[in-house]
Amino acid sequence: MEIIKALILGLVQGLTEFLPVSSSGHLVIMQHYLNFPLPPLFFDIILHLGTLISVVYVFKDDLLAMLKSTMRYFRKKDFINNEIWFLLMIILGTIPTGIIGLLFKPYFERLFTSVLSVGFALVATAVILFLAEILNKPGKKEKINVVNALSIGIMQGVAIIPGISRSGITISTGIMQNINREIATKYSFLLSIPAILGAVTLDLSSANNMEIMSNHWHLYLGGGLVATVSGILAIKVLLWMLRRYKLYIFSVYCLMIGWWVIWESI
């Protein structure tokens, strides 16, 4: 794998992992139409670690606040404040994601060989993003409850399907449940941390030791750094856009790409 291709894969992973347009769907499209090579498993792990660093960096203050509140709670037996409750809802939302991932990941991964299925999944993502804005109500909940956490966690599990945007479907699910869009977005991104960690752990168990010891360390480093920087940029851009605009622009993009892929595949 050449350095240019490694950097491009890192850029695509970082941008599309967090913008609601599906990173897995774009990877399948790149492989099919641009003859891009399927990245080695360990390289894919490095890219995901890069995006993980992006989330941790952008939301480091929130993560520190949850950590401090949790330590204070166990030390002083204090009440469960907003930070601890938010952390509990992240843990709760991770449970259905993990169950779906363990049970259905082998079946969903077969869809990576079908660009047509990716086209339909991108259209489905477009519809979900559009419905989120249509069904959005004037009142906004500032606190995520158990039902919200479980439903968003289930949708994150469904996003294993290539073409279904993880960030798009989880943010939309929150918005459609009348959660403040900034709270829904923050929850979506923080919920991705255990999901990415779980996926990386599973992939590491399958990675070839010789691949890990590869001499092509500069490809892994370059791709990982680009994924991290572009991931930070994507998160900040999405946060900025959601404060000023709607999800329609991403809905239109997914719809156009999805229909084009379907048209080319039939």
Beta strands, then each sheet from edge to edge (+ up, - down):
end
